[in-house]
Amino acid sequence: MDDYGRRVILDVPFDLAVAETSQVLRDEGFDVVSRLDVREYLARALHHECRRYMLFEALVPELTLDALQHDPGTGPLLPVTVGIFELADGETAVVASPPLAPVLSDLGWRAAAPELATIGDRGSDQLAQALGRLQRMAMHSPPTVQA
């Protein structure tokens, strides 16, 4: 299976993973600017039932300002997109793409826009910190008791 960003598998229930992800993002300087309950959306739009799935879009205010001051056209590439979804075995996956992800690995773009590449690298580092912290939190979470 290909990953479309950085992936963390958490051995915690979905609702706890959503809450912890939101908290960790805030603690690392991200503002969650949108949330979409994909399961609810697909049930409403297509009458289709699927696993629990949440999408967040998050921004770091300072990085957003810096990037837009360098190039207003970067706006659509700035949000970090985070997908949180249930896995069949009761675990929860968190997959996140860093800001400016579509161009960060393009060496030509990096050479042509070094200031933006630096901003993207800072955002990517912040996201890595958040996901590492999330992983550590999940490892220390008390086991859940089911009734």
N, C-alpha and C positions, 0 to 999 in steps of 0.2 A: 504494500500500500504506500502510495506517495503521500508525503505531508506537504501541506501548502503553507507552512510556517513552522514556528517552534511548537513542539508538542510536549505536554506534560500529562501523565496518567495519574489520577488521584484515586486512592482507595477510600473514597468518602462518597456519601450519597449526593445526588445531583444538587439539591437545594443548598447543601452546605458548600459544595464546590462553587456555586454561583455567588453565594454570600462572601466566601473567602476570596474569590477572584476579584470581585468588586472592591473589597477592602484593601487587598494588596495593591491593586492598581492605584487607588487613591493614595495609599501610603508612599508609593514610589513616584508620585507627582502627576499621575494621569487623572484627567477628569473624564468620567464616562458620560458622553454627550448623547448617546442613544442606546436603547435596548429594544430588542425585538424577540418576542417569544415565538420562535419559528413553528413550534408545534401548534400553538393556538392560531397563528396566521394560516397555516396550511389547512387546519380543520375548518376555519371560517371561509377561506377562499376556494378550496377545492374539495371540502368534505373528506379530507384524507387524514387518517390517524398515523402518527409516526412517533418515534422516540422523543423524549424531552430534549429540547435543543434551544439554547439561548445565544443570541448574537449581541455583542457589545461593540460600539465604536467609541474609542477613547482618544483624547488628545492631551499633549503636554503643552500648557499655554505658552511657555517661553519658547519652546521649539517651534510651535505654530507661528508665533510672531516673527521669529528669526527667519524661518523659511519663506513666509509670505513677503517679508521685506526684501529678500533676495530675488524671489521670483513668484509673483502672485499666481502663476499657472500651476504651482505645486499643490494647491489646495486639495484637489481630489486624492492626492497620494499621501496626505498627512495622517489621516486617522489610522490608528492601530485597530485592526479588526480582530475580535476575539470570539471564537466559537466554543461553546461549552455544551457537551452532549453526553448522554448516557451510553454506556457500553453494555453489551449483553451480560457480562459477568458481575454487574453491580458497581463497577468502577465508573469514573467520569473522566472524559478527555477534555483537555483545554488546549486549543490550537490558536496561535496568535501570529499575525503578520506584523512586522515592524513598520514604522513610518517610512515612506518612500521605498517600500519593498520592491516594487517593479523595476526600479532603476539602480538600487544599491549595488547589485552585482555586475552592472554594466561598466566596464573599465573606461570606455569612451566617455560616458556620461560623467563618471567620477573625475576624469581629467578635465572635462569642459566646465564642470560646476563643482570645484573642490569645496567651496563654502557649504553648498547644499549637501554634499557627501558627508562632510563633518557633522552637520546637523542630523542627517539620517543615522550616522554612526552613534551619535549621542542618544538618540531615541531608541535605537536598537539595543544599546547597552542598558538603558533604563528598563526596557521590556525584559531583557535577560535577567536583570536583578529581580524584577517582579515575579517572573516565572520560577526562578530559583527559590525565592522566598516562599512562594506558594507550595512548591514541592516540599520544602522543609517543614512548613506548617502542617501539611497533610501527613507527613511522616510522624509527627508528634501529636496528631489528633487522637483523642481517646476513641476506642472502638465504639461503634453505635450498638445500642441494644434494641432488638426488635421484639415487639410484643407478640 
